[in-house]
Amino acid sequence: MNNTTTARRMQRVRPSPTAAISDRVRELEAAGKRIINLGEGELDFATPDVISYAGIAAIVGQQTKYTAVAGTAGLKRAIAHKFARDNGLTFQQHEIIAGSGAKQLIFNALLATVDPGQQVIIPAPYWVSYPDMVALAEGEPVIVPCEEQDGWKLRPETLAQAITPQTRWIILNSPGNPTGAIYSLQELRALADVLADHPQVLIMADDIYEPLRYNGAPFATFAQAALQLAERTLTINGVSKSHAMTGWRLGYAAGPAWLITAMQILQSQSTSNPSSISQAAAVAALQQPAAFFSQWLEKLTRRRQRVMAWVAATEGLSATPPEGAFYLFANCKGLIGRITPAGDPLADDSDVARWLLAEAGVAVLHGSAFGMPGYLRIAYAVKDELLEEACQRLEAACRRLTV
Ligand SMILES: Cc1ncc(COP(=O)(O)O)c(C=O)c1O
């Protein structure tokens, strides 16, 4: 061992593939290439003024000191109000915690509850960070593949088969990254029926994309579907994706007091409170009515349409329309095995993504990063003109492939 050896736990964690693609994009741009990035998981819209000004007012008003670790009373009130208004759920202040992004809260929850060797069920395709967070907590991620023909949703019988005496958590993400799939209230109830028989299993509902749904798709969160499981349900949410606030780093969670207290203890010894300025801005964000999202949704609906049109026009690609979020998860198995103009065969989805970046100058993510090889994730929350150009470049590049 020398002084540059990192801890053994670092062997459990891989760098985020989304960060890796962004690094590659920056490298290519530095080399003078013009790249269109459809790999990034964030809205291109500016944070709305009403929210930004609340942040500025907090700075000018000297709300710039430590707050309570789990967030200010004002923010917790706004979060409780949001859950009552949008989800019909009642939470007390001690059942709520705010953190520096939903990511931190998921991490805190896992770290606070998973003992070495305990299992966490993660339906695939999944958000890239879940398995690594579980591994860092010394748990065992149990990846359970879902089928495109099931709308990418976990079936109750598949869940029942995956549960063992070691199962500690199941993570449900709806609307889902990378597929945009949304669980209905009935589907959640059917999963809850299975979970009712396994009192050791905690349920994490990651609702970070909640308001971003197309064609008025209804939304239900797991806690609504299973009030009887409230003592072991943690609901994760935040303003990153909903309010174009990824850089403000503000997420929140609500659940039973025993779990929230444990998460708060961890947070008190790591990052303490999330930024006081972001907390003030989040209060303004959470006070906005549902109509707030309508213009964004109109734009996203058009963009979703545009990307689906590209996929439909390209032989070798197909996709189930996403019901929410801002990703299209396209089946690219028909492109695998095709030959590039340089004579190289595309061996798998990573090859397809790498080739599209080199040939079309468009960054997309390979499905393997989400635990589902043979697919591509296309994030379409980018400016209309850029998306149009990206689709044209992708279309032209795919036409250059031969069978
Ligand atoms: C499903 C899912 N959960 C959580 C997060 C993290 O959100 P935050 O920016 O609030 O940490 C993301 C971000 O990509 C996500 O896609």
The ligand as an SDF file (V2000), in Angstrom:
LIG
                    3D

 16 16  0  0  0  0  0  0  0  0999 V2000
  -34.4870    9.4240  -10.7660 C   0  0  0  0  0  0  0  0  0  0  0  0
  -33.6420   10.4820  -10.1720 C   0  0  0  0  0  0  0  0  0  0  0  0
  -33.6220   10.6350   -8.8390 N   0  0  0  0  0  0  0  0  0  0  0  0
  -32.8670   11.5790   -8.2530 C   0  0  0  0  0  0  0  0  0  0  0  0
  -32.0750   12.4270   -8.9980 C   0  0  0  0  0  0  0  0  0  0  0  0
  -31.2260   13.4500   -8.2720 C   0  0  0  0  0  0  0  0  0  0  0  0
  -31.8240   14.7010   -8.1930 O   0  0  0  0  0  0  0  0  0  0  0  0
  -31.1240   15.9230   -7.4440 P   0  0  0  0  0  0  0  0  0  0  0  0
  -30.5750   16.8320   -8.4940 O   0  0  0  0  0  0  0  0  0  0  0  0
  -32.2340   16.5780   -6.6740 O   0  0  0  0  0  0  0  0  0  0  0  0
  -30.0780   15.4000   -6.5530 O   0  0  0  0  0  0  0  0  0  0  0  0
  -32.0530   12.3040  -10.3890 C   0  0  0  0  0  0  0  0  0  0  0  0
  -31.1670   13.1450  -11.1990 C   0  0  0  0  0  0  0  0  0  0  0  0
  -30.7950   12.8500  -12.3090 O   0  0  0  0  0  0  0  0  0  0  0  0
  -32.8670   11.3170  -10.9960 C   0  0  0  0  0  0  0  0  0  0  0  0
  -32.9060   11.1600  -12.3240 O   0  0  0  0  0  0  0  0  0  0  0  0
  1  2  1  0
  2  3  1  0
  2 15  2  0
  3  4  2  0
  4  5  1  0
  5  6  1  0
  5 12  2  0
  6  7  1  0
  7  8  1  0
  8  9  2  0
  8 10  1  0
  8 11  1  0
 12 13  1  0
 12 15  1  0
 13 14  2  0
 15 16  1  0
M  END
$$$$
